[in-house]
Amino acid sequence: MIDEFQFTDEEITLLVNASLITVRDIGSWWLAIPGAGIFMKTFIKGRQALLRAIRKAKYQEVLQQNLEERKIAAVAKLGMSYHIMDIIGAEFVTKIQTTSGWLLRLKE
């Protein structure tokens, strides 16, 4: 980083002290994101709890509105809407329009 990006030793020390980079080897560093581990742990637990709730439902499908009304403790930190959009985007469920609203069906 010193040669390629023209960082000084003082600037690198500031980045290390701010926990934005961590020392990998002498002269090389890893990019660090403070709090990323806590976020990922919360994210994965919420996703698993939501998928578990859908698996337990009859025919492994549930109306999105009914799912949003449920109180699931693991989902509380990031919010139910966040996790619903996540499982739709990650294609764990299929979103189907019905006369009662959007239906989320677990993919096999």
Protein Blocks (a to p, Z undefined) as FASTA:
>chain_A
ZZmnopafklmmmmmmnopaccfbehiacdddehklmmmmmmmmmmmmmmmmmmmpghii
acfklmmmpccfklmmnopklmmmmmmmnopaccdddfkbccddddZZ
